[in-house]
Amino acid sequence: MSDSENNRLMDIRAVASWTGLSVGTIYHLISQRRIPVVRISSRCVRFRLSDLEEWIAERVVSPLNPLCSVTGKREKKRAGDKTAYGKPSRAQRHEGEEEEDDE
């Protein structure tokens, strides 16, 4: 895209259509300052296409268990893999520890 297209200002209805979000959701994101806007006046906001593209790119989340490039199926979890949150499970953290006997 050319610079003039990336710097084009869009109104809220165009952004809602472009993102697939509702107009109400866009207003909510604006009120929480979670989406980049160009404030023309106190009641008029516009959105720069390049800002929105960057905002969306920052929110892309990679899958935890990607598809195998050969079979197209999900790879099975192996022993020693971390949990969905990227931390070892409780069992993995305590693996190898000996229980203390109270005497």
Phi, psi and omega in degrees: 000149179280165180299323182293326177289321180292331181267003180297139179265135181243147175274176188295325180292322178293321179293318179299316179294317183293322182270339185085006177268158178282159177300320178299320178294320178297315177301319179298315179297323178296315184295332178267001182056042181256000179226139182287132179229160170249115183270109180284317175212187183296334182245357185244118176238150175226166184233132177273128184304318181296323177295318180294319179298318178293318179300317179292317180300326179290342184257006178288129181246127178284147179292148179285325184235082187293162177290144176292133183291341182270308186266339183079005179258161177293139177285145179281147176293140179251158176302138180093350176292154179277165179287180182298338181268006177082009179244152176296149177291167179303317180297321180290325179293324184264004180295132178089348177280140178268141178287140179273130178265132176275122180246000000 
